[in-house]
Amino acid sequence: MDLRYFAWLRERIGTGHETIQTEAATVLDLIAELKTRSEAHAFAFSDLAAIRAAVDQELVDMDAPLRDAKEVAFFPPMTGG
């Protein structure tokens, strides 16, 4: 699975992209797994209220299933006008 990190998540983790093997069933399961990868990951995912996720380029809730997802992107909430 390809993971994409944007904005301050990319800065905290130290990369904008990584490819992993996972058995995570949901986005929350994936985040729990990622938090164990490094201190940087744990820090980046420490405040889930400040993070949004997209699975295969579709905005989803954190309890969304991953099933056969090819890409998960994490980013801060979007603002606009």
C-alpha positions in Angstrom: 0.0 0.0 0.0 1.3 3.5 -0.8 1.0 6.1 1.9 1.1 9.8 1.2 1.8 12.5 3.8 1.1 16.2 3.3 1.9 19.5 5.0 3.1 19.2 8.6 2.6 15.4 8.6 5.2 15.1 5.9 7.5 17.4 7.9 7.1 15.4 11.1 7.5 12.0 9.5 10.4 13.2 7.3 9.0 11.9 4.0 6.0 12.5 1.8 5.7 8.9 0.7 6.3 5.3 1.8 5.1 1.9 0.7 4.2 -0.7 3.3 2.7 -4.1 3.7 -0.2 -4.1 6.2 -3.1 -6.2 7.4 -4.9 -3.2 8.9 -8.7 -3.4 8.4 -9.5 0.3 8.8 -7.8 3.7 8.7 -7.6 3.7 12.5 -6.0 0.3 12.5 -3.4 1.6 10.0 -2.7 4.7 12.1 -2.2 2.5 15.2 0.3 0.4 13.2 2.1 3.5 11.9 2.5 4.9 15.4 4.7 1.9 16.3 7.0 2.5 13.3 9.0 5.4 14.8 8.8 8.2 17.3 8.3 10.6 14.3 5.2 8.6 13.2 3.9 8.5 16.8 4.3 12.3 17.0 2.7 13.0 13.7 -0.4 10.9 14.5 -0.7 12.0 18.2 -3.7 14.3 17.5 -6.2 12.5 15.3 -8.6 15.5 15.4 -6.1 17.4 13.3 -5.8 14.7 10.6 -7.9 13.8 7.6 -7.6 10.7 5.4 -8.3 9.7 1.9 -8.4 6.2 0.6 -7.8 5.9 -3.1 -8.3 9.6 -3.4 -11.7 9.6 -1.7 -12.1 11.5 1.6 -13.1 9.0 4.3 -13.8 8.7 8.1 -11.2 7.2 10.3 -13.2 4.0 10.7 -13.4 3.5 7.0 -12.4 0.0 5.8 -9.2 -0.4 3.7 -10.2 -3.6 1.9 -8.2 -3.5 -1.3 -7.0 0.1 -1.0 -3.9 0.9 -3.0 -3.2 4.4 -1.5 -4.0 6.2 1.7 -3.2 9.9 2.1 -3.0 11.8 5.4 -3.3 15.6 5.6 -4.5 18.4 7.9 -8.1 19.6 7.6 -8.6 21.7 4.5 -9.7 25.3 4.7 -10.9 27.5 1.9 -12.9 30.4 0.9 
